[in-house]
Amino acid sequence: MYKLQMIWISSIAGAHAASVVAAKRYLTCEGHSAHLSCDYGYIKVLRANYGRTDKTTCSEKRPHHQLSNVHCFQERSLKIMSDRCNGLQSCAVPVVNSVFSDPCVGIYKYLDVFYFCLPYREPYSQICLCLLIVLCTKASGVIFIHYANYGRRDRTTCPHKLATTSDCYFPQTSSLRSRCNGKTSCKLKASNDVFSDPCYGVHKYLEVTYSCRYFVSIQSLIPTFRTQS
């Protein structure tokens, strides 16, 4: 039904020193759920595809005609998985056509996801209605935003009678990075006036994953991966 592999080892620059990152590959057959998790740190999805690229994965008891197309790609897979999982310590995503849509009718598909866990103990903030001031001390460095979303990814955070969906995604990572990165404080407000309304009639919240660190370039925060031989 699923397979989890530790497939890459590489280094990532932190606030003070480099540390080791083990990237993960998670395979889940159609009709089941993908469960991504980090024992330490937060999820960052690198690559994903819902479809089929070989005839052996998720092939047990399947007729030949359901495995025949090995060029089946859903181009939105990365965005879908990033919206649902980035910035969280764990997530569960149903591997079904209703989530990803069907890129190849009649073919039995699977989800192939590559992700890693950001190796930091991030301050993690969720804002319901009030104004939040994100703070870093001079000793801890300046703000770096890892992930932000304005919407709703579950029904329990900021409970409300209008918390009617968990599929409201409006990533704000770039926007908040431009507003907050490099500063020691940053005021954030969860409001349609600020972010516009991605899902009318749904009670939303602003979700932010950030850390305080001495300045390093964004590129140095992304590891260079290599496949183990």
Salt bridges, closest charged atoms under 4 A:
GLU30 OE1 - LYS109 NZ 3.76
ASP83 OD2 - LYS79 NZ 2.66
ASP102 OD1 - LYS109 NZ 3.07
ASP112 OD2 - ARG25 NH2 2.73
GLU122 OE1 - HIS146 NE2 3.27
ASP167 OD1 - ARG84 NH2 3.23
ASP197 OD1 - LYS204 NZ 3.03
GLU207 OE2 - ARG153 NH2 2.60
